[in-house]
Amino acid sequence: MVDWGRQLPILVFAALFALWWTSRQGLWEAVSGKTPVDKQWVDARGVLLRRIDKNKYDVIDGTNTKGDKRVLIMSYTRPPADGSPMPAPLIAAELVPIKHGSNGPHGKKNPKYKL
């Protein structure tokens, strides 16, 4: 028979240690879908929003038809007062993720870089 008086504190300690270790390694973020790449993307977008003049530019966040993330910085155009057609906005910049080909970032064959 198992002596739970001795085994229960060891089990609780092991479970708490496992939770602490996985949170320290960032594994909970990886399981929930928040990878370091996603965090870097959010940080880059935040820097853009803090640095650009919001009276001159609009920031549009979205994806293209392939599901790749894109951030567009477009010139802000106010509607004309006389009722004439609104001019088309100009794209000032586009933020896209860096994707490496199947040969890796330096042209070397590496199996971890797969499209």
C-alpha positions as CSV (number, residue, x, y, z in Angstrom):
1,M,0.0,0.0,0.0
2,V,1.1,3.6,-0.7
3,D,1.9,5.7,2.3
4,W,0.1,8.9,1.2
5,G,1.3,10.8,4.2
6,R,4.8,10.7,2.7
7,Q,4.0,10.6,-1.0
8,L,1.5,13.4,-1.2
9,P,3.9,16.2,-0.3
10,I,6.4,14.9,-2.8
11,L,3.7,14.7,-5.5
12,V,2.6,18.3,-4.8
13,F,6.2,19.5,-4.7
14,A,6.9,17.8,-8.1
15,A,3.8,19.3,-9.7
16,L,4.6,22.8,-8.5
17,F,8.2,22.5,-9.7
18,A,6.9,21.3,-13.1
19,L,4.6,24.3,-13.4
20,W,7.4,26.7,-12.3
21,W,9.8,25.2,-14.8
22,T,7.4,25.3,-17.8
23,S,6.5,28.9,-17.0
24,R,10.2,29.8,-16.8
25,Q,11.0,28.3,-20.2
26,G,8.1,30.0,-21.9
27,L,6.4,26.8,-22.8
28,W,2.9,28.0,-21.9
29,E,3.1,30.8,-24.5
30,A,4.2,28.3,-27.1
31,V,1.3,26.0,-26.3
32,S,-1.2,28.9,-26.4
33,G,0.1,30.0,-29.8
34,K,2.1,33.0,-28.6
35,T,5.5,32.4,-30.1
36,P,8.4,34.7,-29.9
37,V,7.8,35.7,-33.5
38,D,4.3,36.8,-32.6
39,K,5.7,38.9,-29.7
40,Q,8.3,40.5,-32.0
41,W,5.6,41.3,-34.5
42,V,3.4,43.0,-31.8
43,D,6.5,44.9,-30.5
44,A,7.4,46.1,-34.0
45,R,3.9,47.3,-34.6
46,G,3.9,49.1,-31.3
47,V,7.1,50.9,-32.1
48,L,5.6,52.0,-35.4
49,L,2.5,53.3,-33.7
50,R,4.6,55.3,-31.2
51,R,7.0,56.7,-33.7
52,I,4.9,57.9,-36.7
53,D,2.8,61.0,-36.9
54,K,-0.8,59.9,-36.6
55,N,-2.0,63.1,-38.3
56,K,-0.1,62.2,-41.4
57,Y,-0.3,58.4,-41.6
58,D,-2.8,55.6,-40.9
59,V,-1.6,52.1,-39.8
60,I,-3.5,49.2,-41.2
61,D,-2.9,45.7,-39.8
62,G,-4.1,42.6,-41.6
63,T,-3.2,39.6,-43.7
64,N,-2.9,38.9,-47.4
65,T,-4.7,36.1,-49.2
66,K,-2.0,33.6,-48.2
67,G,-2.5,34.4,-44.5
68,D,0.8,36.2,-44.2
69,K,0.8,39.2,-41.8
70,R,1.1,42.7,-43.2
71,V,1.2,46.1,-41.7
72,L,0.6,49.0,-44.1
73,I,1.4,52.6,-43.3
74,M,-0.7,54.8,-45.6
75,S,-0.8,58.5,-46.0
76,Y,-3.8,60.0,-44.2
77,T,-6.2,61.7,-46.6
78,R,-9.0,63.9,-45.4
79,P,-12.2,64.0,-47.4
80,P,-12.4,67.2,-49.5
81,A,-14.8,69.8,-48.3
82,D,-16.2,70.6,-51.8
83,G,-17.6,67.1,-52.4
84,S,-15.1,66.0,-55.0
85,P,-13.9,62.4,-55.1
86,M,-11.4,61.5,-52.4
87,P,-7.9,61.0,-53.6
88,A,-6.3,57.6,-53.3
89,P,-4.0,57.1,-50.3
90,L,-0.4,56.4,-50.9
91,I,1.4,53.5,-49.2
92,A,4.3,55.0,-47.4
93,A,5.7,51.7,-46.0
94,E,4.9,48.0,-45.6
95,L,6.0,45.8,-42.8
96,V,6.2,42.1,-43.7
97,P,7.7,39.1,-41.9
98,I,11.0,37.8,-43.0
99,K,10.6,34.4,-44.6
100,H,13.6,32.2,-45.6
101,G,13.5,29.8,-48.5
102,S,13.9,26.1,-48.2
103,N,17.7,26.4,-48.2
104,G,17.8,28.5,-45.1
105,P,18.8,32.1,-44.6
106,H,22.3,31.7,-46.1
107,G,21.6,29.3,-48.9
108,K,22.7,26.2,-46.9
109,K,20.6,23.1,-46.9
110,N,18.8,23.0,-43.6
111,P,15.8,20.7,-42.9
112,K,14.3,23.0,-40.3
113,Y,13.5,25.7,-43.0
114,K,10.6,24.3,-44.8
115,L,7.8,26.1,-46.6
